[in-house]
C-alpha cells in the first residue's frame, strides 16, 4: 500500500493512510448528520495521531494480553457461530 503524500492528506498533515481515512470518515459522518465537524473531538484525534502518548512497559504488556484475549474470543465466537449454523438452510 502506498503512503499518501502530505499534500493528499487532511490539511496536508503527515498522517498514515489509515489515519487519513479515519479522519475523513469522521467528517463524512458528521456532515451527513448535519453536525459541525470541526470539533474539539476532531482536534483531539489529530493531536493523538500526530503525537501519540507513550506507553510504558506495563501498559504494553497489558495491551498485548488484552489483544491476545480478544483474538482468542473472536476465534471461539467464530467456531460457536459455525456450530449453531443450520446445515440445511431454508430456501
ABEGO torsion letter per residue (X at the ends): XBBBBAAABBGGBBBBAAAAAAAAAAAAAAAAAGBBABBAAAAAAAAAAABBBBBBAAAAAAAAAAAAAAAAAAAAAAAAAAAABBABBBX
